[in-house]
Amino acid sequence: MFSKLFQRTFLKSSIVFILYGCSSYHLRQAPTLPFSELAIPSRPQDNLAVLSPTGNYWAEILLQELDVHTPNSNTSQGWQLKLLNDAQQRQIASIANDGTVREYRLYHRLKVQLISPDKKEEFQPISIEVFRDLPYKETQRTAKELEETKLWSDIEVEVGTRLARRIIWQLEKINLSNK
């Protein structure tokens, strides 16, 4: 008798708390960005006016995450992303006793700086480093090459999404300090 009463009370109170929690939960709204275009160079040594992020899958992900596009003209005076460093590297992480590679570590290091059109805002450079470990066996070479390609793709997606979050965070930080 007591256990049924306890179960019903517990069930009812649980439902009430769940419904209360759901009613007060609000999804975070998409940020309002001060730009709809963002110029991204292809390589660090390129001029800032190079607008096409060819070969940079992370740049495509960034544009999708921020819901912006690259400008149409090559003389963009709008918001720009200065590419300070963009490096991918595969290093040996561990070696077996017989001297064969057991594991590689895949690195992607990116350092960028957001530049406003009027150059009034001083944005700190954003550094992102993502790595993945790739177990390796010479007998499974073809499969491991495919796995490595997939890991590089995953790394690029993560770099793009992290960069989008960091840019949004920097813009929100500037907006809060100006209020």
Secondary structure, 3 states (H helix, E strand, C coil): CHHHHHHHHHHHHHHHHHHHHHHHCCCCCCCCCCCCECECCCCCCCCCCCCCCCCCHHHHHHHHHHCCECCCCCCCCCCEEEEEEEEEEEEEEEECCCCCEEEEEEEEEEEEEEECCCCCCCCCCEEEEEEEEEECCHHHHHHHHHHHHHHHHHHHHHHHHHHHHHHHHHHHHHHHHHC
